[in-house]
Amino acid sequence: MVAITFDAIVNEDHSLTIHLPPDMPTGRVEIIVRSLDIPMVQPLLTRETARLRLLAAGSLSTFWSAPEGFVSLTDAELWELGQHLPLARPAEELIDEDRGTY
C-alpha cells in the first residue's frame, strides 16, 4: 500500500483538484477528506473499550481458572510479601543477575 498525505484547499465552489506523483500506482484508492480548521478530538480509549476491541479481534484470553481450594491473601499478607527482607539484595542486582549483566 502506498499512502500519501496532502494539505489542500477546497475552492469556493467546493471542488478539489489533486495531482498525484507519477510513481503512484494506478487502480482503486481511498480518499479521506477532513477539515483542518476543526480540531479532531480522539475519543478516550477506556479499559472497557480496549477489552471489547481485543475480544472482537480474538486477541483477548477469557480463560482464567483458579485452582480448587484457592484462598485470596489478606491485605496484611500482601503487605508483608511486599516488604524487603533486611538482608535482601537490591532488586537492581537481581535483575542484572537475571539478565547476565552483573
Buried (B, 14 or more C-beta within 10 A) or exposed (E): EEEEEEEEEEEEEEEEEEEEEEEEEEEEEEEEEEEEEEEEEEEEEEEEEEEEEEEEEEEEEEEEEEEEEEEEEEEEEEEEEEEEEEEEEEEEEEEEEEEEEE
